[in-house]
């Protein structure tokens, strides 16, 4: 299917299989996610889209409203609609790998593996994973991408017995959590997180394509199996302009707080 260009009137055929605004939304959405429309690029005007899809202005606006509600575009009065910079949301109330969570929201994700090697753990890593003396760990470093934009640097530590098996897997395309559960039969139970912030040094700035000294969200996560055994310890560095967590917090009734 040819890609409509801003200012052009090349027709795109729609069908009667779904509402017209839904078809337009899905076409534009796919082009945003596959990079045909880049972050901050101006979308075709409403008039151009009316000509491209042979529909009314209200139909175009319905499609654009849905894309705006999804956070995929933003509008500037008098200037038009623009592609939003990808901003990921992850629910703290669910234990999921990044790719697993983002794909459920319709985002394209993949990883670039920087290194995977067996190392002697630092005292902190050994303590978090409850390792015996002289035990080794596998260190995995990956840059994670969201809609082809780097969003995080993940540094993962697992016991070397598991890491040797992970090294044989496609870690560019698959989440470690999914591999542990589906391939290795290790049932995950819960994770403990600490969230803070740091500033990007020269190396981290280069990997995440941000300015040196930019704020970075830092997450320390220890994941346990269902029997409470720590299995995965991570340092996660997220671009401050492209990621946020959300969580539901319930207020404890006064009677329970007083008891």
Protein Blocks (a to p, Z undefined) as FASTA:
>chain_A
ZZddehiacdcdddfkbcfklmmmmmmmmmmmnomacghiacddfklmmmmnopafklmm
mmmmmmmmnopaccdehiapcdddddddddfkbccdfklmmmmnopacddddfbdcdddd
dfklmmmnopaehiacddddddddeehiafbdcdddddfklmmmmmmpcfklpcfklmmm
mmnopacfbdcdddddddddfklmmmnopaehiacdddddddddfkopafbdcdddddfk
lgccddddddddfklmmZZ
